[in-house]
């Protein structure tokens, strides 16, 4: 885990705020929910408050779905937060959450599986899985008070420290 120094943090104080996803690109990872939430929030404000980059390999069984989804993208590019609206049945301990925190990027995640154990009030927001209204409401709230999310960036770095290999091994050996 390569954790940034606090002096390397990037703060975006102007719109559009840059969001991203970083996972396998498939419906069950909540990618469509993220796209629709960004579109809904931008329509709510009547301007481009958020852009969205989608990173990851497109699931080979879902390329047709993703190509259709791409045709509906308004302006989706450029990171203010990582969106992780997953409901993927095989989801485990998501390394992408640690990568985001190590980069000082707060997370907005569904409360699926282990997400609430990793994402907390210091590092981002967790909303009920499949509750797109709560997802949109969270994004609207963050859009109305971006400083609150930006204040979580340094806490993300501190939280990521817990997951350094030497800290995890020390924790495991003390329990054995």
N, C-alpha and C positions, 0 to 999 in steps of 0.2 A: 504494500500500500504506500503509494508516493503522495504524501500530504504536503500541500502548499504551505508556505510561510504566510503569516497574517499580512505581511507587507506586500504579498503578491495577489491579494484579493482584488477582484474587479467589481466595482459598484456601478450599476446602471441607474441613473437618476432621471432619465427621460424616456418617454415612450417612443417607439414601441418597446415593451419589455420582452426580452428574448427567452422563450421557453424551448425545451427539447424533450424528446423521449430517446432512450438508449436501451433498446432491447430487441429481441427477435420481433419482426414486424408481422403480427397476426392479430386477428380480431380479439382473441381471448386475452391479449396483453393490454386491451383497452385503448388501442391506437385510435379507433374510430371515435370512441368517447372523448379522447383528448382533442381530436380535430373538431368535433361538434361543439365541445365546451368552449374552445377558443373562438369559433365562429359566433356562438351565441353571445359570449361576453363582448366581443367587438360590436355586434349588432346592438346590444344593450347600451353601450356607450356611444354608438353612432360614429365610431372612429376606430382606427387600428391601435388598440391598447397592447395587444400581444401578437407576436409572431411565433411560429412553431417549426422547429427542425425535427425531422424524424430520422433517427439513426438506427441501423441494424439491418440484418439480412431478412429479406422478405421470405416468409415460409413458402416453400415451393407449391404447396397445395392451396395457397391463398393468393397467388399472383393476380388472378382475375378480379378478386374482391378488392385488392389494393389498387389496381389500375383504375377501377371504377371510383374508389374513394379519392384518388389523386385528382380525378377530373372535377371534384367539388372543392378543392383547396382554393381558398381566397389567396391571401398573402401569408404563406407559411414558411418563414425562414428566420434566421438569426437568433444569451442565456441569463436569464434572470432566475429561473428555477427549472428543476427537472420534474416532469410529469410522469407518474407511474401508476396509471389507473388499472392495473392488472386484475384479472380474475381467472388467470390461467391455472387449470387444475394441477399441473405439475410444478407450479412455482415453489421454489425453495427459498433459502436465504439469499436474497437478491443482491449480488455483488454490485450491480449498477447503483444501488443506493449508497454504498460505501464509496464508490468512485465519485459520485456527486459530492458527497460530504468532504472527501479529501480534496476536492477542487473548490470547496467553499460555496457550493451551489445548493441552496435549500431545496427540499423535496415536497411535492404535493402528491400524495399517494392514497390509494384505496386501502381500506383496513383489511385487506386480504392476507391470509396466512401470517407471515412473520413481519410484515411491514410495520405494524405498530410497535414492535419491539425495537426497531431500528430508527424509525422516524418518530420524533417526539416534538413537544412544543418549542424546544430550543432549535431544532433543525428543520422544521417545516410544518406541514399540516397533513392530517389524515382525515379522510371522509369515508362514510359508509359505502362499501362496495355496491356497485350497480345503482347508486343514488346520484344520477347525473345532475339533479337539481342542486344537491349539496356540493358537487364538484364545481358547478358554475358559480354558486354562491361564494365558495371559497375564492375562486379567481376574481370575482367582482370585489370582494372584500380586500384582497391583496392589491388589486388595481386602484382601489380608493385610498390605500395606505401602504404604498410601496416601501416606505422606510421601515415598517415593521418586519417585512420579509428581509430587507437588506441587513437589518440588525442581527439576523440569524446566521449570517455568513461566517463570522469568526467562531460561533458556537459549533458550526458544522465541522470546522477543523479540529476543535477540541474533542468532539464526539468521535471523529474518525480515529483519533489516537487510541481509543479503546480497542480498535480492531487491528492494530499493528500486530504482526506475527508474534513478536516477543511478549506483548501484553496478553495476547490470547493464550499463548503457551504457559505463561506464568499463572494465569487464572486457572487453566486446566490442571496444571500440576499441583496447585494448592488444594484443589478439590479431590485429588486422588490420594 
